[in-house]
């Protein structure tokens, strides 16, 4: 991964804002984050875990343990 770019940030965040800025969109994003954190905890793509945790913390306002 080059530099400190966030691999989870879409190239054009506004493209999905109409979906993700809704309660259903936020719930869906949290479900996806939880599933991906579970995969990272089992050894799959561990480099993404800190980014996933930060995004989940941003959405929930609650610290998220990162595997």
N, C-alpha and C positions, 0 to 999 in steps of 0.2 A: 504494500500500500504506500503510495507516494505521498509525502507531506503529511499534514494533519487534517486533510479533508474528511468530512464525515461521510462514510459510505452509505449511510441511511438517508441522507438528505436528497430529495428528488432534485433533478436539474432545474425544474420549474415548479416550485411548491404551489403556485397559484393554480396549476393544472388540476390538482386534486382537492383544492380547498373547499369547493362546493359539497364534496362528499365527506371529507375528513373533519370539517368544522361543524358536524352535526353530532348529536348524542350517539346515534347509531354508528357513525363513522369512527368516533373515538372509542366506542366499545369494540368495534371490529379491529381497530389498530391495537388495542390492549390485548385482545385475544391472540393476534398474530405475534405480538412481542412476547407474550408468555410462552407461546409454542416455540419460538426461536430461542428464547433463553433456556428452555428445557433442552433443546438440541445442543446448545453451547455447553450446558452443564454435563452433557454426555460425551463431550469431546468434539462435537461437530462445529467447525468455524469458531473456535474460542476467541479469535481476534475481534469478532463482532460483539462479544458479550458486553464490554464496557459501553459501546455505543447504544446497544439495546437497552441496557440499564438506565443510561442517562435519558433516553427518550421516554421510557416508562416513568421515571421520576418526574420528568417535565409534565407529562400528562396527568399524573396522579397527585403530585405534590408530596409523595411519600418515598423515603429512601428504599431502594430496591437492592436486595443482595445479589451480587453478580458472582456467577460460578467461577 
